[in-house]
Every structure is written in C-alpha cells, then in structure tokens.
Amino acid sequence: MIIDGHQHFWDPARADYPWMDAPALAPIRRAFGPADLAPLLEANGIDASVVVQCRSALEETEEFLRIAHAMPSVIGVVGWVDLTDGALGDTLDRLRGSPGGDKLVGIRHQVHDEPDPDWLLRPDVQRGLAAVFARDLAYDFLVRTRELPSAIATAQAFPQARFVLDHAAKPPIADGGSVEWSNRIAALAACGNVWCKISGLATEAKWNDWDAERLFPFIAHAATCFGEDRLIFGSDWPVCLLAGSYGEIKDALEACLMKLGPGVNEKAFGVNTKAAYRLATAR
C-alpha cells in the first residue's frame, strides 16, 4: 500500500484558520476536500492517506473522523485536542468511540505558533501527552528549530511513546540551511522513538525557484539521522500547491528518496507510515 502520510482538508468559508491570513497564502485560501484529493491520489498511484489537523478545534477532529469513516482511502486521522484539558482522557475516549474513531491514530498541536518555545514542557501539556500515549496514540511534533530542544526533552520523557516529526522541523532551505537545525534534528533522531516526515520541504524553499536537487541535502541529512525505517513521505497537500502541483511534489521527493536507495523510497511510501501510526491495527 502506497500511503501519503500527511495531507489536509479545510474550508475557510466555514471556519477560521489564523495561519492562513498572510497575503502570500491567498492561492490556497479556499475549500479543499476529499473530492479534490481523490483524483490526485489516483493519478499519482497513491492508495491511501493520513489527514492531519489544520486548526485548534475539536470540531475539526470530529469532522475528519466522519470523513475517514466514509472514505476507505483515509486510513488515519491526526487530530487536535486540548492537551491542557483536565478531562482530556474522557474526550479522547469519546472521540475513539465515535464513527471513524478507530482511525484516530495521532494528535497534533501547532507548537511553532506558541510564544513559549518550551510549551511542550509545561506540566499540563505533559499530563495531556501522557493521556494520549495511554491510549496508544502517536503525537506529531509541528516545530521549527527553535522548539526542537523541547521536542527532544519530550521524546526523552516518554521513551515508550511514538512521535512523528512533521516536515523535518521545517529546515530553512530558502536560506541555505543551518547548523543548528542539522544538529538538533540529529539529537531528536537519537531518541529512537521519533519518525520524520519528508513533507512540506518545497514550501520551505523559494516557492518559484526550487527543484529536487536543492531539497536533496536536507532529505539526505534526515535519512542519515533517522535511517530508512523512520522516514515518511507526505505531500502536505494542499499547502504544497504554493510551490508545485501534487505530482511535482511527489516526483521530487521520490527522486530524492530513490537516490538514497530503492529500499529507502519503498519504506517511506508506506511501511514506515504504518509502523509510526500503527495503521494495521487502527483500521
């Protein structure tokens, strides 16, 4: 099974997405739903996908679970919950008992938008993470270089938990990279319980001036750090449309992964996603 490990649905006419307010994001400030994604998956040989949260709202998680319940191709949902909620355990149990709840495989919060770089280390957040892991769910790190130290400390605090690093922590590709990013994701990978999504990289480059060759050093570094068993392909559709079509993004990432070896590419396009999110048992 070929899996897109990271895609989104949204409708700005029905809900608020604060991160989408920037003028440069106008091209994607419209509705994108399952009917838009389905032909792209078919055209690019993708069998299934994992839909990932876009806003801090429980209603979105509930909507994604309903979509997953109705769509066999959506095999996993990484939703949002309030990690600081004292009744989080009850909320998670209710979500898992709802239609599509068996496809809730992970939780995510937009940590890189928090003013506090150590937000993950707050006691109430750590208690919330414990409730997530008690229910055998993964947690997606949405962080940049600034928040990587708190992500490292969190992965170390929960050695039996499963974490997924989104977008390889958004390396500063347009600026040529940074030693700080390189060193910090190496330290995160050393934890052993973290997978890394090769996703969202073209939009960290110059949107109108990128190619697979320029992405490759960052993907190669992630591969060196995480190894072939912990890399995950994700399109980051429809955010990726700012830099290229679904097919262009998929082809570029596949070209980079193939340079690292056919086995690396094959695992990143399915096997590793299943392992990180335990999709075989979640379906």
Kinemage of the C-alpha trace (Angstrom):
@kinemage 1
@onewidth
@group {chain A} dominant
@subgroup {mainchain}
@vectorlist {calphas} color= white
{ca met a 1} P 0.000 0.000 0.000
{ca ile a 2} L 1.354 3.410 -1.062
{ca ile a 3} L 0.454 5.997 1.573
{ca asp a 4} L 0.528 9.775 1.655
{ca gly a 5} L 1.390 10.280 5.314
{ca his a 6} L 0.439 13.967 5.521
{ca gln a 7} L -2.394 15.853 3.831
{ca his a 8} L -5.118 18.294 4.869
{ca phe a 9} L -8.728 19.286 4.246
{ca trp a 10} L -10.133 22.733 5.016
{ca asp a 11} L -12.796 25.284 4.154
{ca pro a 12} L -12.066 28.921 5.125
{ca ala a 13} L -15.703 29.810 4.412
{ca arg a 14} L -16.815 27.596 7.294
{ca ala a 15} L -14.032 28.008 9.852
{ca asp a 16} L -11.182 30.295 10.868
{ca tyr a 17} L -7.561 29.401 10.055
{ca pro a 18} L -5.398 32.165 11.594
{ca trp a 19} L -2.214 30.894 9.965
{ca met a 20} L -3.820 31.368 6.550
{ca asp a 21} L -4.211 35.163 6.867
{ca ala a 22} L -0.897 36.080 5.214
{ca pro a 23} L -1.398 37.598 1.729
{ca ala a 24} L 1.052 35.104 0.214
{ca leu a 25} L -1.299 32.264 1.135
{ca ala a 26} L -4.217 33.630 -0.892
{ca pro a 27} L -3.852 30.905 -3.577
{ca ile a 28} L -4.797 28.205 -1.062
{ca arg a 29} L -7.404 30.209 0.857
{ca arg a 30} L -10.333 28.199 -0.491
{ca ala a 31} L -12.016 24.892 0.211
{ca phe a 32} L -10.103 21.665 -0.357
{ca gly a 33} L -11.964 18.457 0.363
{ca pro a 34} L -11.997 14.713 -0.311
{ca ala a 35} L -13.424 15.161 -3.810
{ca asp a 36} L -10.433 17.338 -4.704
{ca leu a 37} L -7.895 14.870 -3.336
{ca ala a 38} L -9.295 11.632 -4.779
{ca pro a 39} L -8.275 12.185 -8.432
{ca leu a 40} L -4.802 13.331 -7.347
{ca leu a 41} L -4.242 10.146 -5.378
{ca glu a 42} L -5.385 8.044 -8.322
{ca ala a 43} L -3.272 9.949 -10.838
{ca asn a 44} L -0.150 9.598 -8.682
{ca gly a 45} L -0.546 5.967 -7.677
{ca ile a 46} L -1.331 6.679 -4.020
{ca asp a 47} L -3.625 4.158 -2.344
{ca ala a 48} L -4.407 5.885 0.946
{ca ser a 49} L -3.680 8.921 3.080
{ca val a 50} L -3.437 10.273 6.609
{ca val a 51} L -5.331 13.541 7.148
{ca val a 52} L -3.745 15.951 9.625
{ca gln a 53} L -5.191 18.780 11.712
{ca cys a 54} L -5.168 22.367 10.435
{ca arg a 55} L -6.697 24.337 13.319
{ca ser a 56} L -7.042 24.165 17.082
{ca ala a 57} L -10.633 22.970 17.213
{ca leu a 58} L -12.168 19.743 18.417
{ca glu a 59} L -14.882 20.173 15.791
{ca glu a 60} L -12.298 19.684 13.064
{ca thr a 61} L -11.114 16.412 14.596
{ca glu a 62} L -14.702 15.193 14.745
{ca glu a 63} L -15.243 16.191 11.097
{ca phe a 64} L -12.089 14.399 9.974
{ca leu a 65} L -13.196 11.233 11.759
{ca arg a 66} L -16.547 11.380 9.959
{ca ile a 67} L -14.714 11.779 6.644
{ca ala a 68} L -12.450 8.835 7.467
{ca his a 69} L -15.487 6.740 8.407
{ca ala a 70} L -16.997 7.428 4.982
{ca met a 71} L -13.785 7.195 2.948
{ca pro a 72} L -11.783 3.940 2.949
{ca ser a 73} L -8.818 5.786 1.409
{ca val a 74} L -8.405 7.922 4.542
{ca ile a 75} L -6.803 5.341 6.800
{ca gly a 76} L -5.678 7.615 9.597
{ca val a 77} L -6.541 10.898 11.308
{ca val a 78} L -4.065 13.021 13.254
{ca gly a 79} L -6.437 15.327 15.087
{ca trp a 80} L -6.332 18.150 17.612
{ca val a 81} L -7.381 18.050 21.239
{ca asp a 82} L -6.698 20.447 24.096
{ca leu a 83} L -3.686 18.873 25.772
{ca thr a 84} L -4.180 21.145 28.791
{ca asp a 85} L -7.744 19.924 29.414
{ca gly a 86} L -8.020 18.104 32.734
{ca ala a 87} L -10.721 15.882 31.238
{ca leu a 88} L -8.689 15.028 28.136
{ca gly a 89} L -8.903 11.292 28.760
{ca asp a 90} L -12.697 11.426 28.551
{ca thr a 91} L -12.514 13.479 25.362
{ca leu a 92} L -10.154 11.004 23.705
{ca asp a 93} L -12.353 8.073 24.731
{ca arg a 94} L -15.406 9.794 23.287
{ca leu a 95} L -13.605 10.509 20.011
{ca arg a 96} L -12.426 6.929 19.723
{ca gly a 97} L -15.947 5.670 20.317
{ca ser a 98} L -17.475 7.848 17.601
{ca pro a 99} L -17.944 6.871 13.931
{ca gly a 100} L -14.469 6.787 12.415
{ca gly a 101} L -12.895 6.812 15.872
{ca asp a 102} L -10.955 3.656 15.099
{ca lys a 103} L -8.971 5.751 12.596
{ca leu a 104} L -7.797 8.289 15.168
{ca val a 105} L -4.086 7.472 15.151
{ca gly a 106} L -2.424 10.622 16.441
{ca ile a 107} L -2.698 14.094 17.927
{ca arg a 108} L -1.050 17.365 16.876
{ca his a 109} L -0.814 20.942 18.113
{ca gln a 110} L 0.765 23.840 16.212
{ca val a 111} L 3.596 24.220 18.691
{ca his a 112} L 5.671 26.508 16.474
{ca asp a 113} L 2.927 29.137 16.780
{ca glu a 114} L 3.148 29.220 20.575
{ca pro a 115} L 5.076 32.216 22.008
{ca asp a 116} L 6.803 29.924 24.516
{ca pro a 117} L 9.436 27.695 22.845
{ca asp a 118} L 9.124 25.339 25.830
{ca trp a 119} L 5.338 24.990 25.575
{ca leu a 120} L 5.663 21.220 25.216
{ca leu a 121} L 7.354 21.024 28.625
{ca arg a 122} L 4.552 22.694 30.568
{ca pro a 123} L 3.267 20.305 33.275
{ca asp a 124} L -0.322 20.483 31.986
{ca val a 125} L 0.822 19.695 28.445
{ca gln a 126} L 2.959 16.787 29.648
{ca arg a 127} L -0.057 15.403 31.541
{ca gly a 128} L -2.075 15.677 28.338
{ca leu a 129} L 0.581 13.832 26.383
{ca ala a 130} L 0.522 11.062 28.982
{ca ala a 131} L -3.226 10.669 28.348
{ca val a 132} L -2.578 10.496 24.588
{ca phe a 133} L 0.052 7.796 24.991
{ca ala a 134} L -2.061 5.827 27.461
{ca arg a 135} L -4.445 5.299 24.540
{ca asp a 136} L -1.655 4.138 22.207
{ca leu a 137} L -1.862 7.219 20.001
{ca ala a 138} L 1.127 8.906 18.372
{ca tyr a 139} L 1.983 12.575 18.733
{ca asp a 140} L 3.062 14.755 15.801
{ca phe a 141} L 5.670 17.427 16.502
{ca leu a 142} L 4.913 20.575 14.489
{ca val a 143} L 8.044 22.508 15.406
{ca arg a 144} L 10.825 24.538 13.891
{ca thr a 145} L 14.463 24.711 15.000
{ca arg a 146} L 13.508 26.986 17.929
{ca glu a 147} L 11.257 24.369 19.541
{ca leu a 148} L 13.413 21.308 18.843
{ca pro a 149} L 15.057 21.290 22.320
{ca ser a 150} L 11.636 20.932 23.965
{ca ala a 151} L 10.701 18.218 21.450
{ca ile a 152} L 13.907 16.338 22.299
{ca ala a 153} L 13.181 16.594 26.027
{ca thr a 154} L 9.601 15.391 25.442
{ca ala a 155} L 10.680 12.389 23.383
{ca gln a 156} L 13.151 11.519 26.139
{ca ala a 157} L 10.463 11.891 28.819
{ca phe a 158} L 8.208 9.344 27.073
{ca pro a 159} L 10.600 6.676 25.745
{ca gln a 160} L 7.801 4.169 25.082
{ca ala a 161} L 5.688 6.645 23.116
{ca arg a 162} L 5.641 7.197 19.358
{ca phe a 163} L 6.384 10.641 17.918
{ca val a 164} L 6.347 11.899 14.329
{ca leu a 165} L 8.323 14.996 13.328
{ca asp a 166} L 6.352 16.926 10.713
{ca his a 167} L 8.142 18.487 7.741
{ca ala a 168} L 11.595 17.563 9.123
{ca ala a 169} L 11.139 20.525 11.527
{ca lys a 170} L 10.871 22.938 8.580
{ca pro a 171} L 14.540 23.433 7.710
{ca pro a 172} L 15.444 26.938 6.448
{ca ile a 173} L 16.001 25.719 2.889
{ca ala a 174} L 15.482 29.132 1.295
{ca asp a 175} L 18.333 30.462 3.447
{ca gly a 176} L 20.647 27.561 2.671
{ca gly a 177} L 20.042 25.618 5.889
{ca ser a 178} L 21.582 25.976 9.337
{ca val a 179} L 23.969 24.025 11.546
{ca glu a 180} L 21.545 24.486 14.427
{ca trp a 181} L 18.738 22.722 12.543
{ca ser a 182} L 21.079 19.939 11.433
{ca asn a 183} L 22.396 19.278 14.932
{ca arg a 184} L 19.034 19.456 16.640
{ca ile a 185} L 17.209 17.001 14.394
{ca ala a 186} L 20.164 14.639 14.800
{ca ala a 187} L 19.676 14.867 18.568
{ca leu a 188} L 15.942 14.253 18.182
{ca ala a 189} L 16.535 11.240 15.948
{ca ala a 190} L 18.883 9.797 18.571
{ca cys a 191} L 15.880 9.325 20.848
{ca gly a 192} L 14.884 6.327 18.729
{ca asn a 193} L 11.111 6.750 19.154
{ca val a 194} L 10.643 9.509 16.570
{ca trp a 195} L 9.801 9.185 12.863
{ca cys a 196} L 10.454 12.026 10.405
{ca lys a 197} L 8.104 13.154 7.657
{ca ile a 198} L 9.731 14.114 4.381
{ca ser a 199} L 6.998 16.633 3.695
{ca gly a 200} L 6.460 20.369 3.389
{ca leu a 201} L 10.005 20.945 2.149
{ca ala a 202} L 9.307 22.678 -1.160
{ca thr a 203} L 7.399 25.382 0.691
{ca glu a 204} L 10.435 25.953 2.919
{ca ala a 205} L 12.433 26.640 -0.242
{ca lys a 206} L 11.823 29.579 -2.582
{ca trp a 207} L 8.396 28.745 -3.967
{ca asn a 208} L 9.207 29.750 -7.530
{ca asp a 209} L 12.782 28.516 -7.553
{ca trp a 210} L 13.336 25.004 -6.223
{ca asp a 211} L 13.972 21.516 -7.504
{ca ala a 212} L 14.759 18.051 -6.188
{ca glu a 213} L 18.475 18.744 -6.264
{ca arg a 214} L 18.101 21.610 -3.816
{ca leu a 215} L 15.899 19.582 -1.485
{ca phe a 216} L 18.195 16.576 -1.530
{ca pro a 217} L 20.829 17.691 1.046
{ca phe a 218} L 18.101 18.189 3.647
{ca ile a 219} L 16.429 14.870 2.888
{ca ala a 220} L 19.806 13.126 2.902
{ca his a 221} L 20.602 14.600 6.327
{ca ala a 222} L 17.238 13.446 7.674
{ca ala a 223} L 17.935 9.982 6.263
{ca thr a 224} L 21.348 9.890 7.924
{ca cys a 225} L 19.772 10.843 11.244
{ca phe a 226} L 16.615 8.731 11.214
{ca gly a 227} L 17.598 5.804 8.993
{ca glu a 228} L 15.489 4.117 6.345
{ca asp a 229} L 12.983 2.743 8.861
{ca arg a 230} L 11.864 6.124 10.208
{ca leu a 231} L 11.292 8.296 7.133
{ca ile a 232} L 7.711 9.002 5.985
{ca phe a 233} L 6.523 10.506 2.697
{ca gly a 234} L 3.912 13.237 2.950
{ca ser a 235} L 2.621 15.561 0.234
{ca asp a 236} L 1.474 18.333 2.594
{ca trp a 237} L -1.324 18.921 0.086
{ca pro a 238} L -2.819 21.465 -0.387
{ca val a 239} L -0.168 23.659 1.308
{ca cys a 240} L 2.294 22.240 -1.228
{ca leu a 241} L 0.378 23.925 -4.057
{ca leu a 242} L 2.128 27.170 -3.142
{ca ala a 243} L 5.295 25.649 -4.600
{ca gly a 244} L 4.101 22.975 -7.027
{ca ser a 245} L 1.403 20.510 -8.021
{ca tyr a 246} L 0.763 17.289 -6.110
{ca gly a 247} L 2.548 15.364 -8.837
{ca glu a 248} L 5.565 17.676 -8.906
{ca ile a 249} L 5.998 17.426 -5.143
{ca lys a 250} L 5.595 13.639 -5.116
{ca asp a 251} L 8.010 13.154 -8.023
{ca ala a 252} L 10.668 15.395 -6.436
{ca leu a 253} L 10.532 13.642 -3.081
{ca glu a 254} L 10.557 10.233 -4.749
{ca ala a 255} L 13.612 11.217 -6.812
{ca cys a 256} L 15.447 12.260 -3.648
{ca leu a 257} L 14.498 9.107 -1.765
{ca met a 258} L 15.457 6.885 -4.690
{ca lys a 259} L 18.933 8.446 -4.697
{ca leu a 260} L 19.249 7.118 -1.153
{ca gly a 261} L 18.214 3.642 -2.312
{ca pro a 262} L 15.086 1.811 -3.533
{ca gly a 263} L 14.545 0.386 -0.051
{ca val a 264} L 14.525 3.852 1.493
{ca asn a 265} L 11.932 5.015 -1.014
{ca glu a 266} L 9.732 1.948 -0.646
{ca lys a 267} L 9.622 2.150 3.145
{ca ala a 268} L 8.958 5.903 3.179
{ca phe a 269} L 5.933 5.453 0.917
{ca gly a 270} L 4.038 3.106 3.189
{ca val a 271} L 5.747 0.681 5.545
{ca asn a 272} L 7.083 3.343 7.897
{ca thr a 273} L 3.788 5.225 7.997
{ca lys a 274} L 2.014 2.058 9.072
{ca ala a 275} L 4.575 1.493 11.816
{ca ala a 276} L 4.543 5.064 13.143
{ca tyr a 277} L 0.759 5.240 13.355
{ca arg a 278} L 0.069 1.511 13.808
{ca leu a 279} L -2.312 1.730 10.897
{ca ala a 280} L -2.711 -2.029 10.561
{ca thr a 281} L -4.400 -2.161 13.969
{ca ala a 282} L -6.175 1.172 13.604
{ca arg a 283} L -8.208 0.240 10.554
